[in-house]
Amino acid sequence: MDVRASIQGRKGFFEVDTDLEEGDLIEQAIPGGKVVVHRVTDVAHHIGPARFQGNHIEAQLSKAPQTPQPRTVGGPEALRILYLTAAPKSDLRMDVEVREVGTAIRAATHRDMVAFEMMPAATGTDLLDGLTRFRPHVVHFSGHANETALSFDSGDTGAGFGTPMKAATFVRAIEAVDQRPRLVLLNACKSAAQLTALTSAVSAAIGMNDSIRDDAAIRFAARFYAAIAEGQSLLSALKLGQVELDVRGIAGADLPTLETAQGIDPASLFLLQ
């Protein structure tokens, strides 16, 4: 609602001809380019100057729930991350990884500029749906893999061995959309062998050059996305994720591997604008 108002604490003072009802949402611009949303809970008409001369409307306000939006007011586009997890054998702590990454993002300076689309027990169809509907800048896959395939969920309700997707098929899916991601991160064992093919479709790709422990994969992902949400470059975020493992005494700091497309400098690639 575009109105002239004076907001003081939980009260708002409006011109008498303002069309105002209980339940309306009022956006208040505050320093830093941010916006606070208030919900009108009570409306009363008064005679007196208050802020405006003559009659005025006084409304009680409450803070409205904040819903993440794909853009900030007057600001750049949010970084969209499609986060696919698949552990059909139930032997990986995907729930812990998602929790730790979410916690790291929420604690970051630019948390409002990061939008996640979580797809647990992800199938190949989920990948295609996520690419077309969410239009991600980053595609993340956590689960089992090898040099030639990724193991997606089969969609069955019981535990199983998943459905392998050939690396070439995964690349074709990435190439098929009009708005391709900028980064693909494969948080999965021996997935680094797939990076060269991926960088024919995206600016950069990260994978693991050998088998990686569950705790190492979780800690690396959390630190990596925390760094991205702090505005660090892709190269810096990779290095910080590696150092995180060293700091915690977790083996595997040498496993995350980065490749870029020709002409792309990862030190100059900032995913969060």
Residue pairs with C-beta under 8 A, 6 or more apart in sequence:
1 20
1 24
1 25
1 26
1 27
3 14
3 15
3 18
3 20
3 26
4 14
4 15
4 18
5 12
5 13
5 14
5 18
5 26
6 12
6 13
6 50
6 51
6 52
7 13
7 26
7 28
7 38
7 61
10 60
10 61
10 62
11 58
11 59
11 60
11 61
12 26
12 38
12 40
12 58
12 59
12 61
13 50
13 51
13 52
13 56
13 57
13 58
13 59
14 20
14 52
14 56
14 57
14 58
14 59
15 52
15 56
15 57
16 45
16 52
16 54
16 55
16 56
16 57
18 57
20 40
20 43
20 57
20 59
21 40
21 43
22 40
22 41
22 42
22 43
23 39
23 40
24 39
24 40
25 37
25 38
25 39
25 40
25 64
26 37
26 38
26 39
26 40
26 61
27 35
27 36
27 37
27 38
27 73
28 35
28 36
28 37
28 38
29 35
29 73
30 36
33 72
33 73
33 74
33 75
34 72
34 73
35 73
36 63
37 63
37 64
37 66
38 61
38 62
38 63
38 64
39 61
39 62
39 63
39 64
40 59
40 60
40 61
41 59
41 60
41 61
41 62
42 59
42 60
43 57
43 58
43 59
44 57
44 58
44 59
45 55
45 56
45 57
45 58
46 55
46 56
46 57
46 58
47 54
47 55
48 55
48 56
49 56
50 56
50 58
68 78
68 112
68 115
69 78
70 77
70 78
70 80
70 115
71 77
71 78
72 78
72 112
72 113
75 113
76 113
76 273
77 273
78 112
78 113
78 114
78 115
79 113
79 114
79 115
79 137
79 138
79 228
79 229
79 271
79 272
79 273
80 115
80 117
80 134
80 135
80 136
80 137
80 138
81 114
81 115
81 116
81 117
81 136
81 137
81 138
81 140
81 225
82 117
82 119
82 130
82 131
82 134
82 136
82 138
82 139
82 140
82 181
83 98
83 101
83 116
83 117
83 118
83 119
83 140
83 142
84 119
84 122
84 126
84 127
84 130
84 139
84 140
84 141
84 142
84 143
84 152
85 94
85 97
85 98
85 118
85 119
85 120
85 121
85 122
85 141
85 142
85 143
86 94
86 121
86 122
86 123
86 141
86 142
86 143
86 144
86 150
86 151
86 152
86 153
86 162
87 94
87 121
87 143
87 144
87 153
88 121
88 151
88 153
88 154
88 156
88 159
88 160
88 161
88 162
89 144
89 159
89 160
89 161
89 162
90 159
92 142
92 143
92 144
92 214
93 214
93 218
94 120
94 142
94 143
95 120
96 218
97 142
97 187
97 217
97 218
97 221
97 222
98 118
98 120
100 218
100 219
100 221
100 222
101 221
101 222
101 225
102 116
103 222
104 222
104 223
104 225
104 226
104 229
105 111
105 114
105 116
105 225
105 226
105 229
107 226
108 114
108 226
108 229
108 230
109 229
109 230
109 231
110 229
110 230
110 231
110 272
111 229
113 229
113 272
114 225
114 228
114 229
114 272
117 130
117 134
117 136
119 126
119 127
119 130
121 153
121 155
122 141
122 143
122 152
122 153
123 152
123 153
123 154
123 155
123 163
124 152
124 163
124 165
124 173
125 155
126 152
127 139
127 152
127 165
127 170
127 173
128 173
130 136
130 139
131 139
131 173
131 174
131 176
131 177
131 181
132 177
135 177
135 179
136 181
137 181
137 182
137 183
137 271
138 181
138 182
138 183
138 184
138 185
138 271
139 174
139 181
139 183
139 184
139 185
140 184
140 185
140 187
140 221
141 150
141 184
141 185
141 186
141 187
141 188
142 187
142 188
142 217
142 221
143 150
143 151
143 152
143 162
143 187
143 188
144 150
144 151
144 162
144 188
144 189
145 151
145 186
145 188
145 189
145 190
145 191
145 194
146 189
146 190
146 191
147 167
147 190
147 191
147 193
147 194
148 166
148 167
148 193
148 194
149 164
149 165
149 166
149 167
150 164
150 165
150 167
150 170
150 186
150 188
150 191
150 194
151 161
151 162
151 163
151 164
151 165
151 188
152 162
152 163
152 164
152 165
153 162
153 163
154 160
154 161
154 162
154 163
167 193
167 194
167 197
168 197
170 194
170 198
171 194
171 197
171 198
171 200
171 201
174 180
174 181
174 184
174 198
174 201
174 202
175 201
180 201
180 202
181 202
182 202
182 203
182 204
182 269
182 271
183 202
183 203
183 204
183 205
183 206
183 234
183 271
184 198
184 202
184 204
184 205
184 206
185 205
185 206
185 207
185 221
185 224
186 192
186 194
186 195
186 205
186 206
186 207
186 208
187 208
187 212
187 217
187 220
187 221
188 207
188 208
188 212
188 217
189 208
189 210
189 211
189 212
190 208
190 209
190 210
190 211
191 207
191 208
192 207
192 208
192 209
192 257
192 259
193 207
194 205
194 207
195 205
195 206
195 207
195 257
195 258
195 259
196 259
198 205
198 259
199 205
199 259
199 260
199 261
200 261
202 261
203 260
203 261
203 264
203 269
204 234
204 258
204 259
204 260
204 261
204 264
204 266
204 269
205 258
205 259
205 260
206 238
206 256
206 257
206 258
206 259
207 256
207 257
208 217
208 255
208 256
208 257
209 254
209 255
209 257
210 255
212 220
212 252
212 255
213 250
213 251
213 252
215 250
216 245
216 250
216 251
216 252
216 255
217 252
219 241
219 244
219 245
219 248
219 250
220 241
220 242
220 244
220 245
220 252
220 256
221 241
222 244
223 237
223 240
223 241
223 243
223 244
224 237
224 238
224 240
224 241
224 256
225 237
226 240
227 236
227 237
227 240
227 241
228 234
228 237
228 271
228 272
229 272
231 270
231 272
232 240
232 270
233 266
233 267
233 268
233 269
233 270
234 258
234 266
234 267
234 269
234 270
234 271
235 258
235 266
235 267
235 269
236 267
238 256
238 258
238 266
241 256
242 253
242 254
242 256
243 253
245 251
245 252
245 253
246 253
258 266
260 266
260 269
